[in-house]
Amino acid sequence: MLGEEAYLRIQELKKINGIPSDRELERKAGATNGTIRNIRNGTKVSSVTLTAIAEVLHTTTGYIINGVEAPQENEASEMDAYVGKLVN
C-alpha cells in the first residue's frame, strides 16, 4: 500500500541515486507533477507510473510498496527450478 512508508523509501532511494528533488524524479520517470505527493498521501498511482519510478530508482515496485526486495536473479532461478519440480 502506498503512503508515508513508501514515500520514505522513495526519499532514501532518491538520495542513493543522486536525484535532488521529487520533481526531478517525476520528470525522469515521465510522471506528472505531484505524483510523489500522491504516493505519500496514499492516492492511487498507476502501475505503469510506479514501475517507471522504480526503474529510475533501480529498485522494484515491491520494495517501494512494502519494503520487500525481489529475489536476486540466481535466487529466482533456483526458486523456479524448485517450483518446477513440485509442479511436474
C-alpha positions in Angstrom: 0.0 0.0 0.0 1.2 3.5 -0.8 1.6 6.1 1.9 4.2 7.5 4.2 6.4 4.4 4.4 6.5 4.1 0.6 7.3 7.8 0.4 10.2 7.4 2.9 11.6 4.5 0.8 11.5 6.7 -2.3 13.2 9.5 -0.4 16.0 7.2 0.7 16.5 5.8 -2.9 16.5 9.4 -4.3 19.5 10.2 -2.1 21.3 7.0 -3.0 20.7 7.7 -6.7 21.6 11.4 -6.5 18.2 12.7 -7.5 17.8 16.1 -5.8 14.0 16.5 -5.8 10.7 14.9 -6.2 10.0 16.9 -9.3 13.3 15.6 -10.9 12.3 12.0 -10.1 8.9 12.6 -11.6 10.5 14.1 -14.7 12.9 11.2 -15.2 10.0 8.7 -14.7 7.7 10.6 -17.1 5.2 11.1 -14.2 3.1 14.2 -13.7 3.9 16.9 -11.2 2.6 15.8 -7.8 2.9 12.1 -8.3 5.3 11.6 -5.3 3.0 13.7 -3.1 0.1 11.4 -4.2 2.2 8.4 -3.2 2.8 10.0 0.2 -0.9 10.7 0.7 -1.9 7.2 -0.3 -3.6 8.3 -3.5 -3.8 5.7 -6.3 -0.9 5.8 -8.7 -1.0 3.7 -11.9 1.2 0.6 -12.0 2.9 2.0 -15.1 3.9 5.1 -13.3 5.0 3.2 -10.2 7.1 0.9 -12.4 8.7 3.8 -14.1 9.6 5.4 -10.8 11.1 2.1 -9.6 13.2 1.8 -12.7 14.6 5.3 -12.3 15.5 4.4 -8.6 17.0 1.0 -9.6 14.6 -1.0 -7.5 11.3 -2.9 -7.7 7.7 -1.8 -7.1 7.6 -4.4 -4.4 10.3 -2.6 -2.5 8.6 0.8 -2.9 5.2 -0.6 -1.8 6.1 -2.8 1.1 9.9 -2.8 1.5 10.4 -6.3 0.1 13.2 -6.7 -2.4 12.8 -9.1 -5.3 15.0 -12.2 -5.2 18.3 -11.9 -7.0 18.5 -13.4 -10.4 20.2 -16.6 -9.3 17.8 -17.0 -6.3 14.8 -16.6 -8.7 16.3 -19.3 -11.0 16.7 -21.7 -8.1 13.1 -21.0 -6.9 11.8 -21.5 -10.5 13.6 -24.9 -10.6 12.2 -25.9 -7.2 8.6 -24.9 -8.2 9.1 -26.8 -11.5 9.9 -29.9 -9.6 6.8 -29.5 -7.4 4.5 -29.0 -10.4 5.9 -31.7 -12.7 
